[in-house]
C-alpha cells in the first residue's frame, strides 16, 4: 500500500468560473470520456464542500490558471492531491479569486 499526501486549500483561491469548470470536468460523464484530456489530468471528485483533485507533475494546457497555480504549489510542497475546501484557511501567498471569500470591510 502507498500513502499519498494532499494539500488542504481554500476553494476561495479559485474563481467562480473555475468552480463551474471543476463541476463540469469532474462529472461522471466527462470523467468517463476518453477524449477529455483535462478531466484525465485532474481525475478526482466533488465533495460536499469542494473538490479533491490530482496534482499532476507538470500541469498541462487547458486548465484554468488559478487551478494550475494551486496544483503547482501542491507539487512543490510534495503533495499529490489538493483538497479544495470552503472551510480551509486561505494561503497568504495565493490570491483570493472567489468574491464570497473576500474580507468584509469592517464597520467604522
LINLIN-V380759 format. One record per residue. RES is the residue in one small letter. PHI is phi in whole degrees, 0 to 359 (none if undefined). PSI is psi in whole degrees, -180 to 180 (999 if undefined). Layout:
res=RES phi=PHI psi=PSI
res=RES phi=PHI psi=PSI
This chain:
res=x phi=none psi=152
res=x phi=239 psi=134
res=x phi=271 psi=130
res=x phi=246 psi=152
res=x phi=247 psi=153
res=x phi=223 psi=153
res=x phi=265 psi=128
res=x phi=272 psi=111
res=x phi=237 psi=145
res=x phi=292 psi=134
res=x phi=289 psi=-8
res=x phi=292 psi=-15
res=x phi=281 psi=-2
res=x phi=246 psi=142
res=x phi=286 psi=161
res=x phi=305 psi=-37
res=x phi=295 psi=-37
res=x phi=289 psi=-35
res=x phi=303 psi=-47
res=x phi=296 psi=-40
res=x phi=298 psi=-46
res=x phi=297 psi=-44
res=x phi=303 psi=-42
res=x phi=291 psi=-50
res=x phi=294 psi=-28
res=x phi=260 psi=16
res=x phi=284 psi=153
res=x phi=304 psi=-46
res=x phi=298 psi=-43
res=x phi=289 psi=-41
res=x phi=298 psi=-31
res=x phi=275 psi=-7
res=x phi=280 psi=110
res=x phi=295 psi=-15
res=x phi=273 psi=-7
res=x phi=267 psi=98
res=x phi=292 psi=-38
res=x phi=296 psi=-46
res=x phi=298 psi=-37
res=x phi=293 psi=-35
res=x phi=294 psi=-40
res=x phi=252 psi=17
res=x phi=326 psi=126
res=x phi=187 psi=-141
res=x phi=192 psi=167
res=x phi=276 psi=148
res=x phi=242 psi=178
res=x phi=295 psi=-30
res=x phi=241 psi=14
res=x phi=164 psi=-137
res=x phi=214 psi=149
res=x phi=251 psi=121
res=x phi=232 psi=137
res=x phi=289 psi=139
res=x phi=256 psi=97
res=x phi=297 psi=155
res=x phi=304 psi=-46
res=x phi=234 psi=119
res=x phi=287 psi=121
res=x phi=276 psi=173
res=x phi=294 psi=157
res=x phi=101 psi=-11
res=x phi=269 psi=144
res=x phi=303 psi=144
res=x phi=302 psi=-41
res=x phi=294 psi=-39
res=x phi=294 psi=-46
res=x phi=301 psi=-40
res=x phi=298 psi=-42
res=x phi=290 psi=-39
res=x phi=296 psi=-40
res=x phi=295 psi=-40
res=x phi=298 psi=-42
res=x phi=299 psi=-46
res=x phi=296 psi=-40
res=x phi=298 psi=-29
res=x phi=268 psi=3
res=x phi=91 psi=10
res=x phi=269 psi=146
res=x phi=261 psi=-18
res=x phi=225 psi=160
res=x phi=234 psi=129
res=x phi=260 psi=105
res=x phi=276 psi=120
res=x phi=224 psi=135
res=x phi=292 psi=-18
res=x phi=263 psi=-5
res=x phi=288 psi=141
res=x phi=291 psi=139
res=x phi=295 psi=146
res=x phi=282 psi=144
res=x phi=284 psi=-19
res=x phi=259 psi=12
res=x phi=235 psi=144
res=x phi=288 psi=148
res=x phi=276 psi=125
res=x phi=250 psi=-17
res=x phi=258 psi=129
res=x phi=299 psi=-26
res=x phi=292 psi=-12
res=x phi=252 psi=-2
res=x phi=294 psi=144
res=x phi=296 psi=137
res=x phi=284 psi=135
res=x phi=296 psi=139
res=x phi=282 psi=147
res=x phi=283 psi=133
res=x phi=266 psi=999
